[in-house]
């Protein structure tokens, strides 16, 4: 028995997911065809910019319930060790009730998030299965309409980001194991199975927290790991952002217009309640990762070139620390032994 009743979670998410933009069957089919086509186009561009050679393949185009279901399955893989720990401390009846309550909560949360995500590389799959590149068709169409940008250019721009993530995980052979190891460390340090400790941290919050719920509920041990994870995620997201814009107008003619309007949308997204939810769920931290990571990658590439930047992929020891993400030349000095311009 897992931590989450995955079937129930997927059912809740599918019922509550907001309806997408109106499309005829022909229009929907055309969107799917174009998204798969631009994913194929993106492969070579990502290779040219990054110098990395990863696994190639078609995108999996999904709707909002499909995205939620994929993430629920991914959570099930990630949380399996925690489920074994909790089951050992609870009887089967209590564990079953917990898994259903958690499923309703997860399904509700993912139904809301399912309308916010344009795509992702789903790295966490059961043993023996490769990761999947997901593109959420209704969200891409809805966003390009709101921004008033060229559909082909926008879809290629999004595909470049997600293909970069797939390239990172498939070109760097130790990356999957590193992420799983870090998540394992987080789960070892978790005290979610200790209600008293959890309650103490909740009581320590006297008002609406400035950070996310995840930050609020972290143990001191988890914060050490989260510093490493935050730096790592900033690197991945910044690298993908660099590629999105680095291909230039010869590949995406309206890239600057798309970037300008997309950033404007990020700055003025949602009503006050949605902005509060985004902060509590850590989505503001995600936006910060994009910005800080992008600045890190640009500074390092400017200093030592893309080949010099690619030393980040040599081993976990060459990954930037959280401090180095905001001080890129410190990383250059540590890894290259010099901060002099290449």
N, C-alpha and C positions, 0 to 999 in steps of 0.2 A: 504493500500500500504506500503511495506517495504522499508528499506533503499536501498536494493539491489534487482534487478530483478533476482531472483534465477534461473529461467529457462535459461535466457540469459547467466548468469555467468557459469552455468554448461555446456552449449553448447560451449562457448568459451574455457573453460578448456579442454573439450574433444577433440576439434579440434587441440589445440596447444600442448597437452601433448606429450612428446617424446615417440617414440616407445620403447617397452620393449625388453628384450632378446628373441632370437628365441627359441620357444618351440613347439614341436608337440602337438596335442590334447591329446595324451596319457600322455606325460610328464607334461603338464599343469594340467591334472586331478590328476596325482600322487602328484604334489606339493600341490594342494588344500587338498587332503586327509591327507598328512603328516602334514601340518600346523594345521589342526583341531585336529589331533592325538596328536601332541606335546603340543598343548594348554591344552588338557585334562590331559596330564602328568604333566604339569607345576603346575596345581592347588594344588596338594598335597605338592609339593616341596615348593611352596610359603607359604603354611600354616605352614609347618614344620619350615621354617626359621623365619617367622615373628610372628607366634603365633596368626595371625588374621584369622578370618573365614568370607569370603565374599561370594557373589553370584557366583555360578559356571554356566557354559554354554559354548556353542560352539563359536568359533571365526567366525567373518564375514570376509571371504577372498575376497579382492577386487583387481581390477586393478587400474591404475593411474587415469583414469576418475572417477571411483567409489569412490576413496579416496577424490578427489576434490569435488565431489557432496555431500559427507557426511559432509565435512567441510563447504561447502556453506550453507547447511541446518542448521548446528550448529551455524554459524554466524547469520543466520536469526533469530534464537531463542534468541541469546544473544543481538542482536541489536534492537530487537522489541521496547524496551522503547525509544531508541534514535529516531527510526523512527516516533513514535507518536509525539515527541517533534518537529522534523523537519517539519512534515506535518502540524502541527499547525502554523508554521511560514511561510510556502510556500503555494502557490496555487497548485492544483492538477497537472496542466501541468508542472510546474517547478519541482515538486517532482518526476513526472514520468521521466523527462529527467535526473534528478540527479541519479535515481535508475538504469537507463540503462548505464550511464557513469561509475558509480561505479561497475556495473556488469562486464563490459568489463575489467576494471582495476583488479578487484578481480579474474576473470577467467584467465587472463593472468598471474597474480602472482601465482595462485594455480597450473596452468599448469606446471610451473617451479618447484615449491615445490613438486609436485606430484611424481617426480623421486628421491626425496631425503629422503623420510620418509619410514621407515620400518614397522611401526605400531603405533597405538595409541588407547587409551581408549576414546571414544567419549561420554563425560559426558553430553553434552548439547543436550537434546532431548525435543520435545514438551511435555507438561504436560501429564502424564499417560503412557509415554513410558520409558522403561529402557535404560540405556546407552549401547553402543555397543563396543566390542573389535574388532578393525580392524587390519588385517594383509595385507600388500600390497605385493602380491605375486611376481610381476615382479622385484620389488626393492630388495626383499630378495634374489631371485635367482641371480640377477645381482651382488649384493654385495658379496655373498658367492663365486661366480666364480672369482671375482676380487681379493678377499683375498686368494683364494686357500685353503679354509677350508672345513671340513667335513659338508655336507649339513644338516644331521640330527642334529648334535651337534649345528650348527649355528642357525637352526630354533628353536630348543628348547631354546637356549640362548635368542633369541629375544622374544619368547613367555613368558619366565619368567619375562621379563621386563614389558610387557603389562599386563599380568595377575596380577602382583603386583599392577599396577595402578588401575585395576578393583577392586582388593581386598581392596585397600585404600578407594575407594569411596563407596563401598558397605558394608564394615565392620564397617566403622565409620559413624554413622547415621547423623551427623551434617555437614559432609564435603560438600555435594552438596549445601546446603543452604548457607554455608559460602562462597563458591566460587561465587555463584550468588549474594550474598550481596556485595562482594568486586567489582565485575564487575559493579553492580549498582552504587557503590560509584564512580567508574571511569567514568561512563557515566554522572553522575550528575556533575562531575567536568570538563567534556569535553567542549571545546569551538569550536568544529568542525562546529557548526552552526553559529559561529561568524567569518566571513571571515577576518575582520580587525585584530582581535587578532591573527589569524592563520598566516596572512601575516607578521605581526610584528616579529613573532618567526622565520619565514622562512628567513626574511631579516637579522636577527641577525646572521645567519650562513654565514660567509664570504668565507669559503672554504669547502672542503669535510669534513663532521663532523666525529669526532672521535667515537662517539657513533652511535646508531641506529636512524632511522627516528622516531621511537616511542619516544625515549628519547628526540629527538630534538623538537618534537611537543608537549611535555607534558606541562601542566600548573603546577604551583607550587603545587596546590591542588592535582593534579594527581600524582606528584612525591611522596607525602606522602603515598598514597595508593599503588603506585608501589613498594615502599620499602617493604611493607608487602607482596605484591603478589610475588615479587622476592624471598623473604625468603621462602615463602610457596612452590613455584615451585622448589626451590633448595632442600627443604626437600623431596618432592615427587620424584624427579628425583634421588636424592642421595639414597633414600631408595630402589628404583627399581634397581639401579646400585649395591647396596650392595647385594641384593638378587641374581642378575644375577651371580655374582662371588662367593657368599656365599654358593651356593649349592655344589660347589666343583667338582673335577674330577670324583667322584664316580657316579655323575649324568650326567655331561657333560665332558667326558674324555679329550677333547682338549680345555677346557675352557681357559687355560692360553695362548695357541697359538692364539685363537680367540681374546682374550682381547689385546694381544700385537699387532696383525696385525690391529685390529680395531682402536686402539689408533694411530698407525702410519698413518692410512688412514685419521683420523681426523686432524692430524698435517699438512698433505700435500695435503689437498683437494682443487681441482679446480685450474683454471687459475686465473690471477690477476683480471679479470672482475668478475668472480664468487666469489672470496674472498671479493671484494668490496660489491657485492650484499648481501653476507652473513652478512657482518658487518652492512650494512644499514638496513637490515631486522631483525636484532637482533639475528641472528642464532649463532653468536659468543657468545652472552650472554647466549644462551641456553647451549652451550658447557661448559661455566663457571659454570652454575648451576649444571651440571652433576658433575664436579670436586669438587666444594666447598661442594655440598650436600653430595657427597660420603664421603668426609673427615669428615664432621660433624657426619654422621651416624656411621662411624667406630669408631670415637673417643668416642662418647657417649656409644655405645655398649661395647667397651673395658672398659669403666669406670663403667657402672652400669648394663650391660647386656641387652639383648633384652627386657625383661620385664620392666626394668627401662626406656629404650628408648621409649617403647610404651606409656608412659605417655604423649608423644606429642599429642596423639589422644584423650585426655580427654576432651578438649574444645579449642576454639580459643585462650584462655588465655595461654595455655601451648605450643602453637606453638612457634618456635624460631623466634626471631627478625632477621633482616638482619645482625646486628652486631654479634649476637650469632651464626649465621651460620659459621662465621669465628673464633669464640671463643667458641667452644662447651662446655668447662668446665664452662663458665658463665651460660649457659643454665642449666647445671647440678646443679650448686649452687642455681640458682633461683627456679627451680622446685623441686629438691630433698633436698634442704637446706644444701647440703654438696658437696664438690668436691673430697671427699675421695674415693679411689677405692673400688668397691663392693667386 
